[in-house]
Amino acid sequence: MAMVRKDPVPEGAISDEAAAYVADVLMELALEFESKHFGQIRRHYESLRPEPCYGEPQQLEFDLFDEYPPF
């Protein structure tokens, strides 16, 4: 038995199958673009990253546990 949509379909809407195909095509295009321009994309994001502060510690300098639990 085929399912019947109860809500009205807006004008210009596409079918579920068409929406899935369009999403697949767009994902393939995005992946192809990213694979061809990965170096440029990475350089751009690295340029946005703030410079490290060498005077401040990058990691907490204390242990979370005073003693190791006995086993």
GINOR-V489848 format. One record per pair of residues at least 6 apart in sequence whose C-alpha atoms are under 8 Angstrom apart, sorted by the first residue. I is the first residue (numbers start at 0). GAP is how many residues later the second one is. D is the distance in whole Angstrom. If there is no record, write none. Layout:
i:gap:d
I:GAP:D
I:GAP:D
This chain:
i:gap:d
33:7:8
